[in-house]
Amino acid sequence: MSHTEILRNFPHSAPDGYSYEVQDHNTRTVRIVLNHHCKYDYNLGKQVKTVWGFYNPKKKLYYAPINYDRVGDVVDIKNTTKYTAMPLMV
């Protein structure tokens, strides 16, 4: 499955001022990144990126991030937001 297909099938729409990007992570998963399009003084005007979460295209599973490089637990996409795959506390 291509990165374009993954984004096309992604259930969230990027918030205003943001966009999603898919990056190769390892042989099984891809990283879904949330790009911030506003400029931050602390970053000298460079674009800021945060990890939304991870996705396994073969198993069709989403994972919460532990950090930018580490895959966490499987999450139900219904318990995520357009900003993060970290599960909501209910």
Secondary structure in CASP SS format (residue, H / E / C, confidence):
PFRMAT SS
TARGET T0000
AUTHOR 0000-0000-0000
METHOD secondary structure of the structure
MODEL  1
M C 1.00
S C 1.00
H H 1.00
T H 1.00
E H 1.00
I H 1.00
L H 1.00
R H 1.00
N H 1.00
F C 1.00
P C 1.00
H C 1.00
S C 1.00
A C 1.00
P C 1.00
D C 1.00
G C 1.00
Y E 1.00
S E 1.00
Y E 1.00
E E 1.00
V E 1.00
Q E 1.00
D E 1.00
H C 1.00
N C 1.00
T C 1.00
R C 1.00
T C 1.00
V E 1.00
R E 1.00
I E 1.00
V E 1.00
L E 1.00
N E 1.00
H E 1.00
H C 1.00
C C 1.00
K C 1.00
Y C 1.00
D H 1.00
Y H 1.00
N H 1.00
L C 1.00
G C 1.00
K C 1.00
Q C 1.00
V E 1.00
K E 1.00
T E 1.00
V E 1.00
W E 1.00
G E 1.00
F E 1.00
Y E 1.00
N E 1.00
P C 1.00
K C 1.00
K C 1.00
K C 1.00
L E 1.00
Y E 1.00
Y E 1.00
A E 1.00
P E 1.00
I C 1.00
N C 1.00
Y C 1.00
D C 1.00
R C 1.00
V E 1.00
G E 1.00
D E 1.00
V E 1.00
V E 1.00
D C 1.00
I H 1.00
K H 1.00
N H 1.00
T C 1.00
T C 1.00
K C 1.00
Y C 1.00
T C 1.00
A C 1.00
M C 1.00
P C 1.00
L C 1.00
M C 1.00
V C 1.00
END
